């Protein structure tokens, strides 16, 4: 299927049509175990922790979309990330983007350390710093690009070259871009990770994680971890995720267009101190992002003067839901300091630009004019609170 375009691959996979009935949707295989015909020869499935036909359809699909060798479906994005880190051993060291998702920060600083796995957070947008920071025991360089929530851009190809020169693996969290807009494995990464709860599912109804290995050897190692830990995605959620992924292209393209308009509006508003969005030509990482991705995505962050301004804005906004998560058909406004990065100490958040006035907006499928009107009226209330700052 490599000659087909991405949108076609979303809708047409070998596993999608049931061979027995011709059904156009993948069957739900609600079975914990599978009958074997012989004591000496087992079939392709024996126990659903190790493999299930519905889950396999999902895993094969994400592997195809990411141009990888083998895909894996986990119970959450953090289950996928944590399982990937279990490829490390005691005494190993991992380099991590300093502006990484709060849940990833937590597992690195509070879980991996219990297994004597060390880490260093670095500014991975600086390839020289990345190369200088590699230690003799570094085994993984972990990239998140665009980063959450300040959307900094890391050169995936550049980091992968550094990693290979030192015998390291490159892991990339591709949640914000999805394989529609960015393919890390094609850029030299070894493992790509997703919180599939977000754009891949797209409907705020599934919690799921996905991983794709570039080669069979790494895939076999991750398969062992997946089967050993058993943090697999349930059959119903696999089916819902497959259904959500079919509309990924139209959803994300539309949301990205709206996000660009909203980012431009916020950038020119006097009360907004800064807007973080890789679609801006003046974004520090714009040249790299344009080279390695095909679009800016549908997530942006912006900074208001202080927490009180953020509170006013949240209270006045009517359309976006104020909630944890992103990537859904409805716009979602989040407050990173107490949501996505609540696990990060205050001093660490501030080092990364996650101030008390920072808000993150995941743009959905609402009419963009309605969203802009809503944002405008909320900012009027903020302006009334900070008239001196605007003088």
Secondary structure, 3 states (H helix, E strand, C coil): CCCCCHHHHHHCCCCCCCCCCCCCCCCCCCCCECCCCCCCCCCCCCECCCCCHHHHHHHHHHHHHCCCCEEEEECCHHHHHHHHHCCCCCCCEEEEECCCCHHHHHHHHHHHHHHCCEEEEECCCCHHHHHHHCCCCEEEEEEECCCCCCCCCCCHHHHHHHHHHCCCEEEEECCCCHHHHECHHHHCCCEEEEECCCCCCCCCCCCCEEEEECCHHHHHHHHHHHHHHCCECCHHHHHHHHHHHCCHHHHHHHHHHHHHHHHHHHHCCCCCCEEECCCCCCCCCHHHHHHHECCCCCEEEEECCCHHHHHHHHHHCCCCEECCCCCCCCCEEECCCCCCCCCCCHHHHHHCCCCCCEEEEECCCCCHHHHHHHHHHHHHHHHHHCCHHHC
